[in-house]
Amino acid sequence: MVLVIGTGGAGLRAAIELAEAGVDVLAVGKRPKEDAHTALAAGGINAALATMDPEDSWQQHAADTLKESYLLADPRTAEIVTQGAARGIDDLERFGMAFAREEDGRISQRFFGAHKFRRTAFAGDYTGLEIQRTLIRRAEQLKVPVLDGVYITRLLTHDGAVFGAYGFDLTNGTRCLIHADAVILAAGGHTRIWRRTSSRRDENTGDSFRLAVEAGARLRDPELVQFHPSGIIEPESAAGTLVSEAARGEGGILRNALGERFMARYDPDRMELSTRDRVALASYTEIKEGRGTAKGGVWLDVSHLPRQTIMTRLPRVYQTLLDLQMLDITREPIEIAPTAHYSMGGVWVRPEDHSTDVRGLYAIGEASSGLHGANRLGGNSLIELLVFGRITGRAAAAYSESLTAHPRSASAVAEARAEVDELLTADGPENVRALQRAIRNTMTEHAGVVRDEEGLRAGLAELSVIEKRMEDVGVHPDIAGHQDLAHAFDLKSAALAARATLEAALERRETRGCHNRSDHPDLDPAFQVNLVWSPTTGITHESIPAIPDEISSLMQEVTTEGKLVE
C-alpha cells in the first residue's frame, strides 16, 4: 500500500496513477479535498501543444523555464516536465476536464508570463478549481479512499526507509497509525509563515518540510519564495488574498499615497506590466521609503476602466472585494501590498522520480523543488502536479512491488505516539496562535521581499527566542475538535521552515530573482548553485547540471509586448 499525504492536485494525481496501476492507495489531507490550495489557481496550465503557435516546442518551454529561474532550476527536471506536459493535458481530458477551446475545437492557449509562445491552456479564470474537481471525480470513479480531516504528525522510519505515518482525526482526536510501503508527500509549501500570504489560514505552514526533515530528508533553496505584488491588506483574517494580476493586465494603475504612478521609477517601459518580482520590489520600496498608505500598502486602481470591462474580465476580483471589504472596484481603488505566494524551494528530490534521501519517501508539487529556481514561470506549477503526480505514482508503485519484507519499528511508533501525548498534556502559559503570529512577524520584518545580513541575523535571534517559548505552550482541545493540537504541530512546522529559510537567505549573498539582498545587490556567478539545508549538516552548495545545447540555444529575451509578464 502507498500512502499519499495531501489531497490537492499533486496528491490526487499520484493517487489516481497508483489506483490505475492496481496498487492499493490511501490519500489523506488535513483540509477538505474540495477546498485544497490547487482550487485557488486561476491563470492556467502550461504545455507546448502548439495549437495556437505551431512553432512552439517542449524545448522552447524548457528554455523559457530555465531562463526565468535565473539558472537555478534543474535542467533535467525542466526537461521532464516540459516533455511530459502534453501528456498531462491529455490525462486531464481523459478524466473529463473541459478546457476553453477555439471555434474549430482546438484547445485555446494564451500568453502568460515570460513565454515565447502561447502555451497556457485554461478554463475561464478558475483553471485550478476545474482541475481539482476533475481529479476528485476521477479518484471517485476509481474508488480511491480519501480521508479528509486527518492530520499527519510524523513519518515513521526504520533503518533509512519509511514504513508509514502517524496522525490523528481533527474532529474527535482518534489516533491514526498507517502502515505503508511508500509515502508520497504532497502537502504544500511554507508561505503561511509570512504575515501576508495568498494561502488560507491553516495551510502551507511548512508541514511537508518538517515531516520530510524529521524523517531524514533535506530541503533545497527554502529561501526562494515568490512574492505576489497584489495581496489585499484587510480584513486581517484575509490579509494576502490575491487580486489577480489580470487587474494590471486589463489596464490597472499602481499609485503610492502621494498619487504618483510609481512604476515609472522602476520599469518605465513596461510600467504595471513588468515582471512579478519587479512589481513586488517596487511596491515594497515605496512602502518602506514612506510613500505607502497609512495601512502599509499602495493603491491599485481599475476604476477608470469601463464598468463592462471590469464585470466581464475581472468578475472574481470584483466579487472578492465586494465580499471582503464592501468595496466597489468600479468606483474606488484597492489597497494592496506584496504577499508571500509560492515556495519555489522545497524538499530535495531526484529529478527522475522525485524520490528523497529516505527510501520509499517521495515529494511532489509545492512540497518539492527543482523546477522553478529563483522565479517561477507563470502556469508551470499546475503542469508540474500532473507530470510528477503520474511519474512519482509509477515510481512508488514499482518500489512497493519490489519489497520482499515490511520492516517496522515499535520504537518509532512509540515516539510518534508520545509526541502527541506530550502536546495533549501541555498546559504551559504560551499561546500557540500568538507564537505563530510571532513567527509571521519575524519573517515579514526580516525575510520579506528585501533582505540583508543584519535583518536576517536579527530574525534568527528572534526565532531562537520563539523556539524557547514553544517549550511552554498550552494545548486545549475542546468540544469543537482538536484544531488546537493541529495548530501546535503547524507551529513546529513553521519554526523549522523559518529557520531553514533564514539560514539559507543569509548564506545566499547575492540578488537573484525573488531573492533581493540589499547588502549584495548584484548577481554572483559563485551562487549559481542550489543551497541544500538540514538541521544536522547545515547548508551545502550543490552544483547544477549543464543545460543541453538544444535548450540553451533557445534561451533568449522574450518580448513582453501585449503580455502581462509573470
C-alpha positions as CSV (number, residue, x, y, z in Angstrom):
1,M,0.0,0.0,0.0
2,V,1.1,3.5,-0.8
3,L,0.1,6.5,1.4
4,V,-0.4,9.9,-0.2
5,I,-0.3,12.9,2.2
6,G,-2.1,15.9,0.7
7,T,-5.2,15.8,-1.4
8,G,-4.6,18.8,-3.7
9,G,-3.8,18.4,-7.4
10,A,-0.4,16.7,-6.8
11,G,-1.6,14.2,-4.3
12,L,-4.8,13.2,-6.2
13,R,-2.9,12.8,-9.5
14,A,-0.4,10.5,-7.8
15,A,-3.3,8.5,-6.1
16,I,-5.1,8.2,-9.5
17,E,-1.9,6.8,-11.1
18,L,-1.5,4.3,-8.3
19,A,-5.1,3.2,-8.5
20,E,-4.9,2.8,-12.3
21,A,-1.8,0.6,-11.8
22,G,-3.8,-1.6,-9.5
23,V,-1.8,-0.6,-6.3
24,D,-3.6,-0.1,-3.0
25,V,-3.5,3.6,-2.1
26,L,-4.8,5.8,0.7
27,A,-4.9,9.6,0.4
28,V,-5.2,11.8,3.5
29,G,-5.5,15.5,3.9
30,K,-6.0,17.9,6.8
31,R,-8.5,20.1,4.9
32,P,-11.4,19.1,2.7
33,K,-10.2,17.9,-0.7
34,E,-12.7,20.2,-2.5
35,D,-11.0,23.2,-0.8
36,A,-7.4,22.2,-1.5
37,H,-5.0,25.0,-2.4
38,T,-4.9,23.9,-6.0
39,A,-8.5,25.2,-6.4
40,L,-7.2,28.8,-6.0
41,A,-5.0,28.7,-9.1
42,A,-6.7,31.0,-11.7
43,G,-4.3,31.6,-14.6
44,G,-3.8,28.4,-16.5
45,I,-1.6,25.4,-17.1
46,N,1.4,25.2,-19.5
47,A,2.1,22.8,-22.3
48,A,3.7,23.2,-25.7
49,L,0.7,21.9,-27.6
50,A,1.3,24.3,-30.5
51,T,-2.4,24.7,-31.0
52,M,-2.0,28.5,-31.4
53,D,1.6,28.8,-32.4
54,P,2.8,25.9,-34.5
55,E,6.5,26.7,-34.0
56,D,6.3,26.1,-30.2
57,S,8.1,23.1,-28.8
58,W,8.9,21.4,-25.5
59,Q,12.5,22.6,-25.9
60,Q,11.4,26.2,-26.1
61,H,9.2,25.7,-23.0
62,A,12.2,24.3,-21.2
63,A,14.4,27.2,-22.3
64,D,11.8,29.7,-21.1
65,T,11.5,27.9,-17.7
66,L,15.3,27.8,-17.2
67,K,15.9,31.4,-18.2
68,E,13.1,32.6,-15.8
69,S,14.6,30.5,-13.0
70,Y,17.8,32.7,-13.1
71,L,19.6,29.4,-13.9
72,L,18.8,27.8,-10.5
73,A,16.3,25.3,-11.9
74,D,17.5,21.7,-12.6
75,P,17.6,21.2,-16.4
76,R,16.7,17.6,-16.1
77,T,13.6,18.4,-14.1
78,A,12.6,21.1,-16.6
79,E,13.1,18.6,-19.5
80,I,10.9,16.0,-17.8
81,V,8.1,18.5,-17.1
82,T,8.1,20.2,-20.5
83,Q,8.4,16.9,-22.4
84,G,5.6,15.3,-20.3
85,A,3.3,18.4,-20.4
86,A,1.2,17.4,-23.4
87,R,0.5,14.0,-21.9
88,G,-0.5,15.8,-18.7
89,I,-3.1,17.8,-20.6
90,D,-4.2,14.6,-22.4
91,D,-4.7,12.9,-19.0
92,L,-6.9,15.8,-17.8
93,E,-9.0,15.5,-21.0
94,R,-9.2,11.7,-20.5
95,F,-10.5,12.4,-16.9
96,G,-13.2,14.7,-18.4
97,M,-11.9,18.2,-18.0
98,A,-13.4,20.9,-20.2
99,F,-10.7,23.3,-21.4
100,A,-11.5,26.6,-23.2
101,R,-11.4,25.9,-27.0
102,E,-11.2,27.8,-30.3
103,E,-14.2,27.6,-32.7
104,D,-12.6,24.7,-34.6
105,G,-12.2,22.7,-31.4
106,R,-8.5,23.2,-30.7
107,I,-7.6,23.8,-27.0
108,S,-7.2,27.5,-26.7
109,Q,-3.9,28.8,-25.4
110,R,-2.9,32.3,-24.3
111,F,0.2,34.2,-23.4
112,F,1.1,34.0,-19.8
113,G,4.3,35.2,-18.1
114,A,7.6,35.2,-19.9
115,H,6.6,32.6,-22.5
116,K,7.8,33.0,-26.1
117,F,4.7,31.4,-27.4
118,R,1.0,31.0,-26.4
119,R,1.1,27.8,-24.4
120,T,-1.1,28.3,-21.4
121,A,-4.4,26.3,-21.5
122,F,-7.2,27.4,-19.3
123,A,-10.8,27.1,-18.1
124,G,-12.1,30.6,-17.6
125,D,-10.4,32.2,-14.6
126,Y,-10.8,29.1,-12.4
127,T,-8.4,26.6,-14.0
128,G,-7.1,25.2,-10.7
129,L,-10.6,24.7,-9.4
130,E,-11.7,22.8,-12.6
131,I,-8.5,20.6,-12.4
132,Q,-9.2,19.8,-8.7
133,R,-12.9,18.9,-9.5
134,T,-11.7,16.7,-12.4
135,L,-9.2,14.8,-10.3
136,I,-11.7,14.3,-7.4
137,R,-14.2,12.9,-9.9
138,R,-11.6,10.5,-11.4
139,A,-10.5,9.4,-7.9
140,E,-14.1,8.7,-7.0
141,Q,-14.6,6.6,-10.2
142,L,-11.5,4.6,-9.2
143,K,-12.9,4.3,-5.6
144,V,-9.7,5.8,-4.2
145,P,-10.1,6.1,-0.4
146,V,-9.6,9.7,0.6
147,L,-9.7,10.8,4.2
148,D,-10.4,14.5,4.9
149,G,-9.6,16.0,8.3
150,V,-6.7,13.7,9.1
151,Y,-3.5,15.4,10.4
152,I,-0.3,13.6,9.9
153,T,2.2,14.4,12.7
154,R,5.1,12.2,11.8
155,L,6.5,9.9,9.2
156,L,7.6,6.5,10.5
157,T,11.0,5.3,9.5
158,H,13.3,2.4,10.3
159,D,16.9,2.0,9.0
160,G,16.6,4.8,6.5
161,A,13.3,3.7,5.0
162,V,9.8,4.9,5.5
163,F,7.1,2.4,6.6
164,G,4.1,4.6,7.3
165,A,2.8,7.6,9.2
166,Y,1.2,8.6,12.4
167,G,-1.6,11.2,13.0
168,F,-5.0,12.0,14.4
169,D,-8.5,12.9,13.3
170,L,-9.1,16.6,13.6
171,T,-12.7,16.2,14.8
172,N,-12.5,13.6,17.5
173,G,-8.8,13.2,18.1
174,T,-8.8,9.4,17.2
175,R,-5.2,8.3,16.5
176,C,-4.3,7.0,13.1
177,L,-1.4,4.5,12.6
178,I,-0.9,3.9,8.9
179,H,1.5,1.3,7.6
180,A,2.6,1.8,4.1
181,D,5.3,0.5,1.7
182,A,5.9,4.0,0.3
183,V,4.8,7.6,1.1
184,I,4.2,10.4,-1.3
185,L,4.4,13.8,0.4
186,A,2.2,16.4,-1.4
187,A,1.3,18.7,1.5
188,G,2.3,22.1,0.0
189,G,4.9,24.7,0.9
190,H,5.6,27.2,3.6
191,T,4.2,30.6,2.5
192,R,1.9,30.8,5.6
193,I,4.9,31.7,7.8
194,W,4.7,35.3,6.5
195,R,2.1,37.8,7.7
196,R,0.5,38.4,4.4
197,T,0.1,35.3,2.2
198,S,-2.2,34.1,-0.6
199,S,-2.5,30.8,1.4
200,R,-5.5,30.2,3.6
201,R,-5.2,30.4,7.4
202,D,-4.1,26.9,8.2
203,E,-2.4,25.6,5.1
204,N,1.1,25.8,3.7
205,T,2.6,26.1,7.2
206,G,5.7,24.1,6.2
207,D,4.2,20.7,7.1
208,S,5.9,18.9,4.2
209,F,9.3,20.4,5.2
210,R,9.1,19.3,8.8
211,L,7.8,15.8,8.0
212,A,10.5,15.2,5.5
213,V,13.4,16.7,7.5
214,E,12.4,14.8,10.7
215,A,12.4,11.6,8.6
216,G,15.9,12.3,7.4
217,A,15.4,14.2,4.2
218,R,16.8,17.6,3.3
219,L,15.5,20.9,1.9
220,R,16.7,22.7,-1.2
221,D,16.6,26.5,-1.7
222,P,14.0,27.3,1.1
223,E,14.9,31.0,0.8
224,L,13.5,31.2,-2.7
225,V,9.9,32.4,-2.2
226,Q,7.8,34.2,-4.8
227,F,6.1,37.3,-3.5
228,H,3.0,38.3,-5.5
229,P,2.7,42.0,-5.9
230,S,-1.0,42.4,-5.1
231,G,-2.5,40.9,-1.9
232,I,-5.2,42.8,0.0
233,I,-4.4,44.2,3.4
234,E,-7.8,43.9,5.1
235,P,-9.6,42.2,6.8
236,E,-6.8,40.8,8.8
237,S,-8.3,37.3,8.5
238,A,-8.0,37.5,4.7
239,A,-4.8,39.6,4.5
240,G,-2.8,38.5,1.5
241,T,-5.8,37.2,-0.6
242,L,-4.8,37.8,-4.2
243,V,-6.0,40.5,-6.5
244,S,-5.4,38.8,-9.9
245,E,-2.7,40.2,-12.0
246,A,-5.3,40.4,-14.7
247,A,-6.3,43.6,-13.0
248,R,-3.0,45.1,-14.1
249,G,-3.2,43.3,-17.4
250,E,-6.5,45.0,-18.2
251,G,-5.1,48.4,-17.5
252,G,-5.0,48.8,-13.7
253,I,-2.7,51.6,-12.5
254,L,-0.5,51.5,-9.4
255,R,-0.1,54.7,-7.3
256,N,1.5,55.5,-4.0
257,A,0.0,57.5,-1.2
258,L,1.2,60.7,-2.9
259,G,-0.8,59.8,-6.0
260,E,2.3,59.1,-8.1
261,R,2.3,56.4,-10.7
262,F,5.4,54.9,-9.2
263,M,6.2,52.1,-11.7
264,A,7.7,54.9,-13.9
265,R,10.6,54.9,-11.5
266,Y,11.3,51.1,-11.7
267,D,10.3,50.0,-15.2
268,P,9.3,53.0,-17.4
269,D,8.8,50.8,-20.5
270,R,6.6,48.1,-19.1
271,M,5.1,50.1,-16.2
272,E,2.4,47.9,-14.5
273,L,3.0,45.1,-17.0
274,S,6.5,44.4,-15.5
275,T,7.6,41.1,-14.0
276,R,6.1,39.9,-10.8
277,D,9.3,40.1,-8.8
278,R,10.0,43.7,-10.1
279,V,6.5,45.0,-9.3
280,A,6.6,43.4,-5.8
281,L,10.0,45.0,-5.2
282,A,8.7,48.4,-6.4
283,S,5.7,48.3,-4.2
284,Y,7.8,47.2,-1.2
285,T,10.3,50.0,-1.8
286,E,7.5,52.7,-2.0
287,I,6.1,51.4,1.3
288,K,9.5,51.1,3.0
289,E,10.6,54.6,2.0
290,G,7.4,56.2,3.4
291,R,5.3,56.7,0.3
292,G,2.9,53.9,1.2
293,T,-0.6,54.2,2.5
294,A,-1.4,54.6,6.2
295,K,-2.1,50.9,6.5
296,G,1.2,50.0,4.8
297,G,0.2,49.4,1.2
298,V,-0.2,51.0,-2.3
299,W,-3.2,51.7,-4.5
300,L,-4.2,49.5,-7.4
301,D,-6.9,51.4,-9.4
302,V,-9.1,50.0,-12.1
303,S,-12.0,52.4,-11.6
304,H,-11.1,54.3,-14.8
305,L,-11.9,51.2,-16.8
306,P,-15.3,50.7,-18.4
307,R,-17.7,49.0,-15.9
308,Q,-18.4,46.4,-18.6
309,T,-14.7,45.5,-18.8
310,I,-14.5,45.0,-15.1
311,M,-17.6,42.9,-14.9
312,T,-16.7,40.6,-17.8
313,R,-12.9,40.5,-17.5
314,L,-12.4,40.8,-13.7
315,P,-15.5,39.2,-12.2
316,R,-13.6,37.3,-9.5
317,V,-11.7,40.5,-8.4
318,Y,-15.0,42.5,-8.3
319,Q,-16.8,39.8,-6.2
320,T,-13.9,39.2,-3.8
321,L,-13.5,42.9,-2.9
322,L,-17.3,43.3,-2.5
323,D,-17.5,40.3,-0.3
324,L,-14.4,41.0,1.9
325,Q,-14.5,44.8,2.1
326,M,-17.8,46.0,0.7
327,L,-15.6,47.8,-1.9
328,D,-16.9,48.6,-5.4
329,I,-13.7,48.5,-7.6
330,T,-15.6,50.2,-10.4
331,R,-15.6,53.3,-8.2
332,E,-12.7,53.0,-5.7
333,P,-9.0,51.9,-5.8
334,I,-7.9,48.7,-4.0
335,E,-5.3,48.9,-1.2
336,I,-2.7,46.2,-1.8
337,A,0.8,45.1,-0.6
338,P,3.2,42.3,-1.7
339,T,2.2,38.9,-0.3
340,A,4.1,35.5,0.1
341,H,2.7,33.4,-2.7
342,Y,4.7,30.3,-3.7
343,S,7.5,28.2,-2.3
344,M,9.9,27.6,-5.2
345,G,12.3,25.6,-3.0
346,G,11.2,22.6,-1.0
347,V,12.2,19.0,-0.2
348,W,15.3,17.8,-2.0
349,V,14.3,15.2,-4.6
350,R,15.9,13.4,-7.5
351,P,14.7,14.8,-10.9
352,E,13.8,11.4,-12.5
353,D,11.2,10.2,-9.9
354,H,11.1,12.8,-7.1
355,S,12.5,10.3,-4.6
356,T,14.2,11.7,-1.5
357,D,17.1,10.8,0.8
358,V,14.7,8.4,2.6
359,R,14.0,5.1,0.9
360,G,10.3,4.9,-0.1
361,L,9.6,8.6,0.5
362,Y,8.7,10.9,-2.4
363,A,7.8,14.6,-2.6
364,I,5.8,16.3,-5.3
365,G,4.1,19.7,-6.0
366,E,4.9,22.7,-3.9
367,A,6.4,20.4,-1.3
368,S,9.3,19.6,-3.7
369,S,12.0,21.6,-5.5
370,G,13.9,21.6,-8.8
371,L,11.7,23.2,-11.4
372,H,11.3,26.8,-10.5
373,G,14.7,28.1,-9.3
374,A,14.6,31.8,-8.3
375,N,11.5,32.7,-10.3
376,R,8.6,30.5,-11.3
377,L,7.3,30.8,-14.8
378,G,3.5,31.5,-14.7
379,G,1.4,28.4,-15.3
380,N,4.2,25.9,-14.6
381,S,3.0,24.9,-11.1
382,L,-0.2,23.2,-12.3
383,I,1.5,21.2,-15.1
384,E,4.2,20.1,-12.6
385,L,1.5,18.5,-10.5
386,L,0.2,16.5,-13.5
387,V,3.6,15.3,-14.8
388,F,5.2,14.3,-11.5
389,G,2.0,13.1,-10.0
390,R,2.0,10.5,-12.8
391,I,5.7,9.7,-12.7
392,T,6.0,9.5,-8.9
393,G,2.9,7.4,-8.6
394,R,4.5,4.9,-11.0
395,A,7.8,5.0,-9.1
396,A,6.1,4.5,-5.7
397,A,4.2,1.5,-7.2
398,A,7.4,-0.1,-8.5
399,Y,9.2,0.5,-5.2
400,S,6.2,-1.0,-3.3
401,E,6.2,-4.1,-5.5
402,S,9.9,-4.6,-5.1
403,L,9.8,-5.0,-1.4
404,T,10.2,-8.5,-0.1
405,A,9.7,-7.6,3.6
406,H,8.0,-4.8,5.5
407,P,10.4,-3.5,8.2
408,R,8.7,-1.7,11.1
409,S,9.9,-0.2,14.3
410,A,7.9,-0.3,17.5
411,S,10.1,2.5,19.0
412,A,9.3,4.8,16.0
413,V,5.6,4.3,16.6
414,A,6.1,4.9,20.3
415,E,8.0,8.1,19.7
416,A,5.2,9.4,17.4
417,R,2.5,8.5,20.0
418,A,4.5,10.1,22.8
419,E,4.9,13.3,20.8
420,V,1.1,13.7,20.5
421,D,0.6,12.7,24.2
422,E,3.1,15.3,25.3
423,L,1.3,18.1,23.5
424,L,-2.1,17.0,24.6
425,T,-1.0,17.3,28.2
426,A,0.9,20.5,27.7
427,D,-0.5,23.2,29.9
428,G,2.0,26.0,29.7
429,P,1.3,29.7,29.6
430,E,2.4,30.2,26.0
431,N,-0.4,30.5,23.4
432,V,0.1,28.6,20.1
433,R,-1.6,31.2,17.9
434,A,0.4,34.0,19.5
435,L,3.7,32.2,18.7
436,Q,2.5,31.5,15.1
437,R,1.9,35.2,14.8
438,A,5.3,36.0,16.2
439,I,7.0,33.8,13.6
440,R,5.0,35.5,10.8
441,N,6.0,39.0,12.2
442,T,9.7,37.9,12.3
443,M,9.7,36.6,8.8
444,T,7.8,39.6,7.4
445,E,10.2,42.0,9.1
446,H,13.5,40.3,8.3
447,A,13.0,37.9,5.4
448,G,10.4,39.6,3.2
449,V,10.8,41.0,-0.3
450,V,14.2,42.6,0.6
451,R,16.7,41.0,3.0
452,D,20.1,41.9,4.4
453,E,22.6,40.3,6.8
454,E,21.7,42.5,9.8
455,G,18.0,41.7,9.4
456,L,18.4,38.0,8.8
457,R,20.7,37.6,11.9
458,A,18.1,39.6,13.9
459,G,15.4,37.2,12.6
460,L,17.4,34.2,13.7
461,A,17.8,35.7,17.2
462,E,14.1,36.3,17.4
463,L,13.3,32.8,16.2
464,S,15.6,31.3,18.8
465,V,13.5,33.1,21.5
466,I,10.3,31.9,19.9
467,E,11.6,28.3,19.8
468,K,12.4,28.5,23.5
469,R,8.9,29.8,24.3
470,M,7.5,26.9,22.3
471,E,8.6,24.6,25.1
472,D,5.9,26.1,27.3
473,V,2.8,26.0,25.2
474,G,-0.6,25.1,26.3
475,V,-2.8,22.9,24.1
476,H,-6.5,22.7,24.8
477,P,-8.8,20.6,22.5
478,D,-12.4,21.3,23.1
479,I,-15.9,20.3,22.1
480,A,-15.3,21.8,18.6
481,G,-12.4,19.4,17.9
482,H,-8.7,19.0,18.0
483,Q,-7.8,22.1,16.0
484,D,-5.6,23.4,18.8
485,L,-3.5,20.3,18.7
486,A,-3.2,20.8,14.9
487,H,-2.1,24.4,15.4
488,A,0.6,23.2,17.8
489,F,2.0,20.9,15.1
490,D,1.6,23.7,12.5
491,L,3.8,25.9,14.8
492,K,6.5,23.2,14.9
493,S,6.5,23.1,11.1
494,A,6.5,26.9,10.8
495,A,9.5,27.2,13.2
496,L,11.6,24.6,11.2
497,A,10.6,26.2,7.8
498,A,11.5,29.7,9.2
499,R,14.9,28.5,10.4
500,A,15.7,26.9,7.1
501,T,14.6,30.0,5.2
502,L,16.5,32.5,7.3
503,E,19.8,30.4,7.3
504,A,19.7,29.8,3.6
505,A,18.8,33.5,2.9
506,L,21.8,34.5,5.0
507,E,24.0,32.2,3.0
508,R,22.9,33.3,-0.4
509,R,24.9,36.5,-0.6
510,E,23.6,37.9,-3.9
511,T,20.5,39.2,-5.5
512,R,18.9,36.7,-7.9
513,G,15.2,36.6,-9.0
514,C,12.9,36.7,-6.0
515,H,15.9,36.9,-3.5
516,N,16.8,40.5,-3.0
517,R,19.8,41.2,-0.7
518,S,20.2,45.0,-0.3
519,D,23.7,44.4,1.0
520,H,24.6,42.2,-2.0
521,P,22.7,43.9,-4.9
522,D,24.4,42.0,-7.7
523,L,24.0,38.5,-9.1
524,D,27.1,36.4,-8.1
525,P,28.1,33.6,-10.5
526,A,29.5,31.7,-7.5
527,F,26.0,31.4,-6.2
528,Q,24.6,29.7,-9.3
529,V,24.1,26.7,-7.1
530,N,21.3,25.2,-5.0
531,L,21.6,25.6,-1.3
532,V,20.7,22.3,0.5
533,W,19.7,22.5,4.2
534,S,19.3,20.1,7.0
535,P,19.4,20.7,10.8
536,T,22.2,18.2,11.1
537,T,24.6,19.2,8.3
538,G,23.6,22.8,7.9
539,I,23.9,24.2,4.4
540,T,25.8,22.7,1.5
541,H,26.3,24.1,-2.0
542,E,25.0,21.7,-4.8
543,S,26.1,22.2,-8.4
544,I,23.5,22.4,-11.1
545,P,23.9,20.2,-14.2
546,A,24.7,21.8,-17.5
547,I,21.8,22.8,-19.8
548,P,21.7,20.7,-23.0
549,D,22.7,22.7,-26.2
550,E,19.3,22.1,-27.8
551,I,17.7,24.0,-25.0
552,S,20.4,26.6,-24.2
553,S,20.4,27.8,-27.8
554,L,16.7,28.8,-27.4
555,M,17.2,30.8,-24.2
556,Q,16.7,34.4,-25.3
557,E,15.0,37.6,-24.2
558,V,11.2,37.1,-24.7
559,T,9.3,40.1,-26.0
560,T,6.7,41.3,-23.4
561,E,4.7,43.5,-25.8
562,G,1.0,42.9,-25.3
563,K,1.6,40.4,-22.5
564,L,1.2,40.5,-18.8
565,V,4.6,39.4,-17.5
566,E,4.5,36.9,-14.6
